[in-house]
Amino acid sequence: MVTRPFVLITTSALVMFIYIGVMTPLLPRLIEEQLGGNEIDIGLNLATFSIAAVLIRPKLGRFAEQHGLRSTMVCGALLAAVATSACALIDSRWGLLPLRCLQGIGEAALFVGAATAISDLAPAGRGAEAASYFSVAVFGGLGIGPVIGESVIGRDRFDAGLLTAAAFAALASVLALLTPAGMRHQQQGDVRGPRFHRAAIPTGLVLALGVGGFVTFTAFMPEYSVSVGLSGSKWVFATYAAVCLIIRVVAATVPDRIGHANAVTIALVFMLVGLAMLFFMPWPVGVFASTVIVAIGISFNYPGLMAMVVDTVPEHERVRAISTFTMFFEIGTASGALLLGTMADLSSKRTAFLGGAAFCAVGLVVLWKVAVPRSRVHVAV
């Protein structure tokens, strides 16, 4: 499994999600401290990024089939780098929105290309294990990035933070350029199917609900950590990244061994408990304990769901199914940012964590009432 292309693709994704992680503490502070915005503005910017990524998904599937996975990854990372660099020239929170659209398109292009390539490279019967290693890049980057971001930003060095983020996106494009040129995933006979793959939608809904809950952790932790007495959130995110890395490496084969749906159930329960603890335990020890529990949960969520999708579709439909499935990552981010950002503005960030726990609870219901039965139908077909 661990071949040179596998390592290059995973590393490119890691660097890209470090870029997104650098933006995690930067964006809320930039909007509130420099551009005069509030929690709703933060949610709107997060949602704009995600909505753009969702809307571009069908065209990305076609682009990947016609031009190859490497071109998809390289173009996406470069677009994100340019758009992020341009953010340093913006002096209005409204001016950020078009650039956030371009960032979302760039992230989606790299994500679709990388996730499809990883699923193609995985040996038979080891789809969840491959997805687990790949998800180290996705969620590990989201944990490492904020540590770098807070260190660079300091009190108010927002332009330095933006340029650092752009540099990581540019590096991701270079790493993607080093992957094999011939990576291409086409449908049999070059037949064009529907834009979205129906088999991936129920599982994608579960992903969206889990990510929707998790977005409260990434969006509100930078300020919440200060409100409970910490000097900042970088050590919280460092703890999160370390736990994710350990779980995904040590327990990479667990979802394949215990069953993918069971692994996702464990994930959502842990995420629910961890987010609820942030509401009920608003002090430093509570924050770190909650972070460990959330990190354990998120470590099992994506690999199990990704494997469920791959297992339910023929190989020639995989790029479209993965494109549809990963689209729900952005749908969850957008819905969680808008709904829970509004909740935070009307009440408090602490209350929003409880809303995130509710997202995970609904995810459990959708998993067992919709996704699991539907996946069995597609496997039978």
Protein Blocks (a to p, Z undefined) as FASTA:
>chain_A
ZZfklmmmmmmmmmmmmmmmmmmmmmmmmmmmmnopafklmmmmmmmmmmmmmmmmmmmm
mmmmmnojklmmmmmmmmmmmmmmmmmmpcbfklmmmmmmmmmmmmmmmmmmmmmmmmmm
pcghilmmmmmmmmmmmmmmmmmmmmmmmmmnmmmlmklmmmmmmmmmmmmmmmmmmpcf
klccddehhiacdfbdfklmmmmmmmmmmmmmmmmmmmmmmmmmmmnopabjklmmmmmm
mmmmmmmmmmmmmmmmnopklmmmmmmmmmmmmmmmmmmmgcfklmmmmmmmmmmmmmmm
mmmmmmmmmmmpcfklmmmmmmmmmmmmmmmmmmmmmmmmmmmmmmomklmmmmmmmmmm
mmmmmmmmmmmmmmmmmmmZZ
